[in-house]
Each structure stands twice: as structure tokens, then as C-alpha cells.
Amino acid sequence: MYRFLLAAAPLLLLSVQVPTQASASSNDNKVGKKCEPKKKKSGGMFGSIAGSIAGSALGRAGVPSSVVGVSIPVGSLLSDAIISKLNCKEQVQAATATTEATRGGVGTSSAWTSDSRPGVSGSSTVVAQNARSDGGSCMTVTDVVIVDGEETTVDKQMCRSPGGGNYVVAV
């Protein structure tokens, strides 16, 4: 099994594209811009084939897809009021804090400090949890964001379906 994994690893690396520093930093500092997945440039037919072979090989070898590529859906974890105050990197930090807080349950809080701008920090705290009639559950999460001394506090309702994995903002 390990030989199979080692043989598939180079194929996976062929399909990976590393973003350049100039393109990554220009979009990350725009405050209020929603973090959207970057469009991949076409890697050609060989890259597509190699990537799909490596992905299926890793899946059969028992390597979870979350190890291969991680993406955080900030739009489903943060309110628009919070998104409008933060740049892309900060939105990811805030979304990660929200995910960590929801995993801990009521009373759990997770704080973060911006890596890209001084004077920017925040936290997410789970203040309530209730069960839905369909077997799902919901949580009330309070997000606090401080930008240059100005505090913004937003309560949001986050729910997950019965047997579902992660909580998302209820619309």
C-alpha cells in the first residue's frame, strides 16, 4: 500500500500550481472583498489526467481529501457585516475561529489576531445551542471583530442538518 502511495505522490505534485507572491498579496489586502477560490489556470491535459489518477489513488489508499487540499468556505461561516471589515486572510482566520468554537459547544470561545494588519483581531463564542425538530441542531455564535479600536459585534445563527458535519450560517 505504501508503494502505491509513493508512486501516486509525484503524479499529484505535477497537477499542483503554486500561486506567485505578487498575485496572492494583491488580492489579500482588499478589505471587504469576499474570499473566493482562485480560478486555476489550465495545467494541460497531462496535469488533469495525473491529478485525477493521483486523487483516486490517494483516496483508495485511505488518505483523506482534507489532507490533500484544504479550503474554508468563509461565506458560509461569516456574516456580511464581519466580511466587510476584514481582508481575505483575516476572513479565513475568523472562519477558522468560528469552526473551532462550534466544535467545542456552548461556552467555547476562539480568538484570533491578524497576521496581515496591526490592530485587527477578533473572536467567536458559542452562546447557545438547541435541537431542531428534524434532528439537526443550531447554535448562536457571537462574533467580535476589532479594527483599529472599533468593535463590531454580530450574533449569528448556525445550523447543521441531521447527521451533517459542519455548522453553516442559517439564512
C-alpha positions in Angstrom: 0.0 0.0 0.0 2.9 2.4 0.8 4.5 1.7 -2.6 1.2 2.6 -4.3 1.1 5.9 -2.3 4.7 6.7 -3.1 4.1 6.1 -6.8 1.0 8.4 -6.8 2.7 11.3 -4.9 4.7 12.5 -7.9 1.6 12.5 -10.1 -0.2 14.6 -7.6 2.7 17.1 -7.4 2.5 17.5 -11.2 -1.0 18.9 -11.0 -0.3 21.4 -8.2 0.2 25.0 -9.1 1.9 27.4 -6.7 0.5 31.0 -6.8 3.0 33.7 -7.2 3.7 36.1 -4.3 2.6 39.2 -6.3 -0.8 37.8 -7.3 -1.5 36.4 -3.8 -0.7 39.6 -1.9 -2.6 42.0 -4.2 -6.0 40.3 -3.5 -5.4 39.6 0.1 -5.2 43.2 1.3 -8.5 44.3 -0.1 -10.9 44.8 2.8 -14.5 43.7 2.4 -13.8 41.5 -0.6 -15.2 38.0 -0.2 -12.6 35.3 -0.3 -13.4 33.3 -3.4 -11.5 30.3 -4.6 -8.9 31.4 -7.1 -9.5 30.1 -10.6 -6.9 27.6 -11.6 -5.1 28.1 -14.8 -5.3 25.1 -17.1 -2.4 22.7 -16.4 -2.9 20.9 -19.7 -4.3 17.5 -20.4 -1.4 15.7 -18.7 -1.8 17.6 -15.5 -5.6 16.8 -15.4 -5.0 13.2 -16.0 -2.2 13.0 -13.5 -4.2 14.8 -10.9 -7.3 12.6 -11.2 -5.1 9.4 -11.1 -3.3 10.7 -8.0 -6.5 11.8 -6.3 -8.2 8.4 -6.8 -5.1 6.6 -5.8 -4.8 8.6 -2.6 -8.5 8.0 -1.9 -8.1 4.2 -2.3 -5.0 4.4 -0.1 -7.1 5.9 2.7 -5.6 9.4 2.7 -8.5 11.8 3.5 -9.1 14.5 0.9 -8.8 17.2 3.7 -5.1 16.4 3.9 -4.6 16.9 0.2 -6.3 20.3 -0.1 -8.0 22.5 2.5 -10.5 25.2 1.7 -12.5 27.2 4.2 -15.9 28.4 2.9 -15.8 31.8 4.6 -19.1 32.9 3.1 -20.9 30.1 4.9 -19.3 30.8 8.2 -19.2 34.6 8.5 -21.9 37.4 8.2 -21.6 40.1 5.7 -21.0 42.7 8.5 -17.9 40.8 9.5 -16.7 40.2 6.0 -16.9 43.9 5.1 -14.4 44.7 7.9 -11.8 42.1 7.0 -9.4 41.3 4.2 -9.2 37.8 2.7 -6.6 36.4 5.1 -8.5 37.8 8.1 -11.7 36.3 6.9 -10.0 32.9 6.8 -8.7 33.4 10.4 -12.2 34.4 11.5 -13.8 31.5 9.8 -11.3 29.1 11.4 -12.1 30.6 14.8 -15.8 30.1 14.2 -15.3 26.4 13.2 -13.1 25.8 16.3 -15.7 27.4 18.6 -18.6 25.4 17.2 -16.7 22.2 17.7 -16.4 22.9 21.4 -20.1 23.7 22.1 -21.7 26.2 24.4 -19.3 28.5 26.2 -16.4 27.8 23.9 -14.5 30.8 22.5 -11.8 31.0 19.9 -9.8 34.2 19.4 -7.5 35.3 16.5 -5.2 38.2 15.7 -4.5 39.4 12.2 -1.2 38.3 10.6 -1.6 40.9 7.8 -2.7 44.1 9.6 -1.8 45.5 13.1 -4.8 46.4 15.3 -7.1 43.8 13.9 -8.3 40.9 16.0 -11.5 39.0 16.8 -13.2 36.1 18.4 -16.1 33.7 18.1 -18.1 32.5 21.1 -20.9 29.9 21.2 -23.6 31.3 23.5 -26.5 28.9 22.9 -27.4 25.6 21.3 -30.7 23.9 20.5 -32.0 20.9 18.7 -34.4 21.2 15.7 -37.4 19.0 15.2 -35.9 17.4 12.1 -33.0 16.0 14.2 -30.5 18.8 13.2 -29.1 21.3 15.6 -28.4 25.1 15.7 -26.0 27.3 17.6 -26.0 31.0 18.3 -22.5 32.3 17.8 -21.3 35.8 18.7 -18.5 37.2 16.5 -16.5 40.2 17.7 -14.1 42.0 15.4 -11.9 44.9 16.5 -10.3 47.0 13.7 -8.2 49.9 15.0 -10.1 50.1 18.3 -13.6 50.0 16.6 -15.5 46.9 17.8 -18.1 45.2 15.7 -20.3 42.5 17.4 -22.6 40.3 15.4 -24.8 37.4 16.6 -25.4 34.7 14.0 -27.5 31.5 13.9 -25.5 28.5 12.6 -27.2 25.2 11.9 -26.4 21.7 10.6 -28.6 19.1 9.2 -29.3 15.7 10.8 -26.1 13.7 10.5 -24.4 16.7 8.9 -20.8 17.6 9.5 -20.2 21.3 9.9 -22.3 24.2 11.0 -23.2 26.9 8.4 -24.8 30.3 8.8 -28.6 29.9 8.7 -30.2 32.1 6.0 
